């Protein structure tokens, strides 16, 4: 028996195959009016079935990353301080941000936020991370590695490191080290000069291991032992791979965001969205009759496309982002209202239905374009000058505007023209209320 996930993939494929076979066997034998009625039926069924599948059977929004306010996680504010060698300036701050970003990327956090605030502070948001102590250790620890002999001579440093990884010796986890060409030469010399003597491994000024050199090592490989868990060894490997922080960092603010709070926000937003969209759907049907119902179908296409684009670009959905989605739904319907009112005006002048539709869409296009361009400019300003959640709102609003123009101008027009060509409703008063 196929699994549920397999059926979710097979069912849409079977529908497509059935439509192709239907076209090949039946559609081309039908008269023109009948063809349009078949196309209309196929479009309506496809939109309803597709919307149900992607919004309820296998919801697209389940495949979209969630931001800190929805998924829960950790918010940390770090402040940089001068060290003996490095001063706080733009160059060293950017290097520090890059090191932190490398460390976070290796943690596997989805859509983290890492950005500067002012001249000395760095904001880090890690969605889905629960352990505050682990996060702070990875983010703020300098991770400066040295191999030092008993006389205090530094033979090899983290700058000579090519890669750090985790492994096991017996049942004990270790951090494995691979040195670059220069580091391999230095390490071979260090083991030769300190044969049968201890060679201390020093991390951030603290001796974490001091093994006795038992042979000359020329292959550029070493390991650090003494860790009780794989997680501890992995955190050290992350810090070593990312390099040392050029500046000292202190935590000035840290807080955990509850995932429960995020889930409650999602449910409230969904309820608000459902109520708002339902009101819009009922208004369009009541005021614009059949074209309003077709606009509602186009609106479902809009919602599916927008969610698919957000999932496709690996966007991180935040609470302001959801607000942007709901706002863009209203704007999508607003474009249809402008179009329908233009069509009604053309019908009152005595034009035929098809002529009025073409003229209405053409005249409404400039108005819709002007209105959306001004909103896009505002969203662009928010994205450029904003940060974090504000940018999420700007992104979802911009995508919503662009996709709403497509559904309003293309999808709605195809549906309306197909209805008219099918000659199911010949009376303009029934169709448009005029």
N, C-alpha and C positions, 0 to 999 in steps of 0.2 A: 504493500500500500504506500502511495506517495505521502510525504509529510506535508504539514500545513504550509511550510515555507516553499516547498516545491510546487504546491498547488497555486500559490500566489503568483508564481512565475509562469505557470502553464496556462492558467485561465486567460490572461490578456492575449497570449499568443494564439490560443484557439479562437478567440473572438476575431482577431485580425485575419486569420486563415478563412474563417467562415464568411467574412465580408468580401474577401477576394474571390472566393468561389461563387458567392451570390452574384457579384458583378459579372463574372465570366459567363455564368449560365443564364441569368435572368435579365439583368439590368439593360443590356444592349438591345434586347428584344422589345423593350417597352417604348410606348410613345413618349414624346417630349414632356408633356404635362405629368404623366405617370412617373417619368424619371425624376422630375423635380420632387414629387411627393415621396419617392423612395429615398432620395438624397436627404430630404427634410427629416424623414423618420430615422434614417441612419445617423444623421448629425445629432438629433435629440437623444436617441438611445445611447450613442457613444459618449456624449457629454455627461449624461446622467450616470451611466455605468462607470465611466472614468472617474468622475467626481466622487462617487460612492467608494470606489476602490482605493483611491489615493488619499481620501480624507477620513475614511472609516475602517475599511478592511485592513489596509496596511498604511497607516497615516504617514505622510511625508514628514510631518513635524517631529516624529519620533527619531528621524535621521538627521536632525539639525542640532548642531552643538548649542549648548546653553551657557550663557554667561554666568558670572559670579552671583548675580542677584537671583538667578533662577536655579542654578545647580548647587549653590552653596560652595564654600571654599574658604580661602584665606586672603585677607587684604593686609599688606605690609607696607609701611613707609620707612625707607632707609635714608639716613643722612650721612654724607661722606665727610671724612676728616683727613687733614694732611697727615702724611707719613714722613719718615725721615728722608726718603728719597723723592717722593712725589707730592706735588701741591694740587689742591682742588682747582681745576680749570676745565674748560670745555673739552679739551683733548682727553684728559684722564677720566672725566665723567663719562664720555662716550665709550672709552675702553671698558670702564666698569659696567656700563649698561650691556655691552656686547658679551662680557664674561657671564653676567647674570642670565642673559638670554640663552647662551649656550648651555648653561647648567639646567635651566628650566626646560629647554627642548629635550634634553636627555632624560628628564623626569617623565616625559610623555604627557605633559599637561595639554589638554585641548584648548586652543584659543586663549593663551595667557595674555595679560596686559602688563607691559613693562615700558614705563615712560618716565621721563624726567619731569620734575616739578621744581621750578626755580633753578637756582645755580648749584644747590648742594643736595637736593633730595631726589629719590627715585621711588616711584610707586610701582608695586608689584601685586597683581591680582592673579590667584591661581585657582580656577574653578575645579571643583571635585577633590581638592586636597583636604584631608581631615587632620593630619598630624602637624600641628603648629611648630613643635620643636624640630621635627625633621626638616620642615621647609626652611626655618630660620638657619639651621646648620648649613644646609646646602647653599642658601643665598648669601650669607654673610661671612662664611669662613674663608680666610685668605688662601689656604691650600698652597703654601710655599714649601716645596719639598727639597731636602738636602741629604746627601750622603756624607757623613763626617767621621773622621777617625778619632782616636783617643787624644791626639794632639791638637784637635780643633781644626784641622785642615778640611775644607769643603772640596770634595772631589767631583761630585756630580750634583746638578740641581734640576728642578722641574723644567727648566728651559731646554734641557737635553732630552726630555721625554718625548717619545713618538706616540705612544698609546698606553692607556691603562685599562685593564679589564678585570673581571672576576673569574676565579677558578677555585679548585679544591685540591687540597693535599690530604688524602684520606677522607675524613668526614669534616675537616676544618676548612672554612672558606678563607681564601687569600685574595689579595689584590696583585694581579700580575702586571709587570712593567716591561715595556719594550722601548729601548732607547734609539735615537737617531744615530747617524754615522758618527758624529762628533761625540755623542753620549756613549756609544759603544766603545770608542777608543778610550774615553775617560774612565769608564767603568772597568774596563780591562786593566788599566793602569792602577786603579784604586785597589782592585782585588789582588793584583800582583804585589803592590807595596805593603798591603796589610794582610798578607797570607797568615792564617792562624791567629789573627787578631780580630777584635770586634770592630765592625763598621756600622756606626749608628745611622738609623733612618730617622730623620728629624722632620716633623711636619709642623709648620708654624711655630718653630722654636721649641717644640716639645718632642722629646725622644719617644717614639712609639714602638721601636724595635731596635735591638742591637745584636744582630747575629754575628757569629764568628765565621770569618771567611775560611772555607775549607779547601777551596781550589780557585785557580785563576779562571775567571769567567770572561770569555771573549765573544760570546754570541750576542751580547747586548740584551739579555733577558734576566729579570730578577722578580722577586715577589715579596710582598709584605704580609706577614701572618699576625695572628693575635686577635682576630675578630670572632665574636661569638655567633653572629648571624650573617646570612648572605646580604641582608638589607644594609648592615653597617659597612660591609666591604663595598657594596655597590655605590653608596653615597660618597665614599672616599674616591672611588674610580671616577665618578662624575666630576668631582671637584678638581682632580688631577688632570683629567682630559680637557677641562675648560680653561685651565691656566690659573695663575694667581691673580687676585684682585689688586689693581694698582693703588687703590685707596682703602683706608680703613672705613668700615661701615658700622653704624650703630642704629639700632631699631628705635624709632621715636613713636611709632604707632603700629599695633598689630591687633587684628580682630578676626574672629571666625564668623562666617555667615552661614546660618542654618539652611540646610537643604529643604527642611520642612517649611520654612518661611517662603522659600522659592516656589515650592509646589503649591502652596496656598495662593501665591501671587499668580501663578499660571492658571489655576482654577478660576479665580476671580476675573482674570483677563479673558479667559475663554467664555465665561458666562456673559460678560459685558459684550464681547464680540458677537456671540450668538444672538443676543437680544438686539443689538444694533443692526446686524445684517438682516435679521428676520423683519425688523421694522422697515428697512430699505426695500426688501423683496416685496412686502405687502403693499408699500406705497407705490412701487413701480407698476405692479399689476393693477391696483385700484385706479391709478391715474392715467396710465398709458395702455391698459388692456393687454392685448396680445403682444405688441412690441415690448411692453414692459416685462412680460414673462420671458421673452427672448433675451432681453437685456440681463435678466436674472440668470439665465443659462450661461451667457457670456461672462457674468460675474463669477460663476463657479469655475470657469476655465481660468479666469484671472487668478483666483486664489490658488489653484493647483499649480499654475505656472510660477507664481511668485515663490511659493514654498519650495518648488523644485529647484529654482535658481539659487535660493538661499542654501539649500542642501548641496547643490552642485559646486558652489564657490567656497564651501566649507565655512560659511559665516557662523558667527556666534550670536545666538538670539538672546537679547536682554529684555527687561521689562519695558524700557523706552522703545526698544525695537518693536515689541508687540503693539505699543501705542501707535508707532508709525505704520504698522500693517493695517490696523483698524482705521486710521485716518485715511490711508490710501484707498481703502475700500469705498469710503464715501466719495473720494475724488473720482474713482472709476465710474460710479453711478452718475456723478455730476456731468461727466462728458456725454453720457447717454441722454440725460435730460436736455442738454443743449442741442444735441442732434435731433431729438424727437420734436422739440419745439420748432426748429427750423423746418422740419418736414411738414409739420402742421401748417405753418405759414405758407409753404409752397402749395399745399393742397387747397388752401382757401383761395388761392389765385386762379384755380381751375386747372392746374397741371394734372397729368396722369400720375398714377401712383408711383410707377418706376421712375418717371422723370422727377417727381418730387423727392423721392428717396435719394437719387443721385445728386440733385441740386442741394438738398438739405445736408448731406454728408460733406459736400464740397464747401459750402458756406460755413459750416460749423467747424471745419478743420482749423482754420486760422485762429478762431477764438480759443479753441481747445489748446492749440499749440502755444499761443501767447500766455495763457494762464499757467500752463504746465512749465514753460521755460522760466517764468518768474519764480515759481515754487522750487524748481531745480536749482536756481541761483541761490535761493535762501538755504536749501539743503547743502549746497556746496560750501557756503560760508560756515555753516555749523560744523561740517566735517573738517574743514581746514583749521578753524580756530578752536574747535571743541576737542574733547578727549574722552576716552572710555565709553560710557553709556551714551553720551551725546552723539558720538560718531555712529554708534549702532542705530540710533534713531534716524540720523541723516542717511545712512546706507539703505535701510529698509524703506524709508520714504521715497528716496530717489528711484530705487528699483520698482517700487509700486507705481510710481508715476509713469515710468517708461512702459511697463507691461500693461497698465490700464489703457494707455493710448492705443496699444496694439489690439486689445480685446474690444475696446469701444469702436474703433474705426474699422477694423478688419473682421473680427469674429461676428459682432452684432450685424454688420452690413451683410455678410454672407447669409446669416440666418434670415434676416428680413427679406432680402431679395429672393431667397429660395421659397419662403412662404408665399410671396406675391406670385412668383412663377408657377407655383403649384396650383394656383387658382382655387385654393380651399376657401379663402375669404375674399370675395369680390367687392363687397361693400366697404367703402372707405370709412364710413361711420362706425361699422363694427370693428374695423381694423385699427382706426386711429381716433375715433370719437369725434370726427368732424365730417 
